[in-house]
Amino acid sequence: MGTLVVTAKGRVTLRRDLLEHIGVRPGGKVTISKLPNGTIEIKAARSTGKISDVFGLLKTKRKGKSLSINEMNDVIARRWGYKGD
């Protein structure tokens, strides 16, 4: 276990190896919990988002008719010179 220095402003800098250990990268966030007996717990902050937040993420602003699966396969076959079955 190492020792950290507290600055005059009450700040502490965590070493890179500690941040990597909990999975925090530059710009990341941590959560701190006060535990009994004067101890604290530091964890990487995790997103509280829902899976539905990503719906529509890949939606394009392309105008016009969408291609069917068969049309996509035809385009792919022509591009790669695939002759098919």
ChimeraX attribute file (.defattr): number of C-alpha atoms within 10 A of each C-alpha:
attribute: neighborCount
match mode: 1-to-1
recipient: residues
	/A:1	3
	/A:2	5
	/A:3	6
	/A:4	11
	/A:5	10
	/A:6	10
	/A:7	9
	/A:8	7
	/A:9	6
	/A:10	7
	/A:11	10
	/A:12	11
	/A:13	9
	/A:14	11
	/A:15	10
	/A:16	11
	/A:17	10
	/A:18	11
	/A:19	17
	/A:20	12
	/A:21	10
	/A:22	13
	/A:23	14
	/A:24	18
	/A:25	11
	/A:26	8
	/A:27	5
	/A:28	11
	/A:29	12
	/A:30	14
	/A:31	10
	/A:32	11
	/A:33	10
	/A:34	10
	/A:35	9
	/A:36	7
	/A:37	6
	/A:38	6
	/A:39	8
	/A:40	10
	/A:41	10
	/A:42	12
	/A:43	15
	/A:44	17
	/A:45	14
	/A:46	11
	/A:47	6
	/A:48	6
	/A:49	8
	/A:50	8
	/A:51	7
	/A:52	8
	/A:53	8
	/A:54	9
	/A:55	9
	/A:56	8
	/A:57	8
	/A:58	7
	/A:59	7
	/A:60	7
	/A:61	6
	/A:62	7
	/A:63	6
	/A:64	6
	/A:65	6
	/A:66	9
	/A:67	10
	/A:68	9
	/A:69	9
	/A:70	9
	/A:71	11
	/A:72	12
	/A:73	13
	/A:74	14
	/A:75	13
	/A:76	12
	/A:77	13
	/A:78	12
	/A:79	9
	/A:80	8
	/A:81	9
	/A:82	10
	/A:83	8
	/A:84	8
	/A:85	3
